[in-house]
């Protein structure tokens, strides 16, 4: 099936786009596996601090007052 629209100047082929995407994904995964500790520490530093006595969501009774199934 031929393309109906003309290929813009400087565009790459479908195959090249797929190869480039694969290389970039491998690079991102390799980087993440090497620096995962630092990445997690950074994200943890962005979280607001929870008070020590504030219950976690799972500890709250979200359905208090509703009959069981």
C-alpha positions in Angstrom: 0.0 0.0 0.0 1.6 3.2 -1.1 1.6 6.4 0.9 -0.9 9.0 -0.3 0.8 12.0 1.3 4.3 13.1 0.1 7.2 12.4 2.5 8.5 15.6 4.0 12.1 16.6 3.3 14.4 15.2 5.9 11.9 12.6 7.1 13.2 9.1 8.0 11.8 5.8 7.0 9.4 3.7 9.1 12.2 1.2 9.7 14.7 3.9 10.8 12.1 5.4 13.2 11.5 1.9 14.7 15.3 1.3 15.2 15.8 4.8 16.7 12.9 4.2 19.1 14.4 0.9 20.1 17.9 2.4 20.8 16.4 5.2 22.8 14.3 2.8 24.9 17.3 0.6 25.6 19.4 3.7 26.6 16.6 4.9 28.9 16.3 1.4 30.5 20.0 1.1 31.0 20.3 4.6 32.5 17.3 3.9 34.8 18.8 0.6 36.0 22.1 2.2 36.8 20.7 5.3 38.6 17.5 3.9 40.1 18.5 4.6 43.6 19.1 8.3 42.9 16.0 8.6 40.9 13.9 7.1 43.7 15.5 9.4 46.3 14.7 12.4 44.2 11.1 11.4 43.8 10.8 10.7 47.5 12.2 14.1 48.3 9.4 15.7 46.3 6.6 14.0 48.3 5.0 16.0 51.1 5.9 14.7 54.5 3.2 12.8 56.3 2.7 13.4 60.0 3.9 10.4 62.0 0.5 9.7 63.5 -1.5 10.3 60.3 -2.9 7.0 59.1 -2.1 5.6 55.7 -5.0 5.4 53.3 -5.2 1.6 53.6 -5.6 1.9 57.4 -8.6 4.2 57.0 -12.0 2.6 57.1 -13.2 4.0 53.8 -16.6 2.2 53.9 -17.5 2.8 57.5 -21.2 2.5 58.0 -21.9 0.4 54.8 -23.1 -3.2 55.3 -20.7 -5.9 54.1 -21.5 -7.8 50.9 
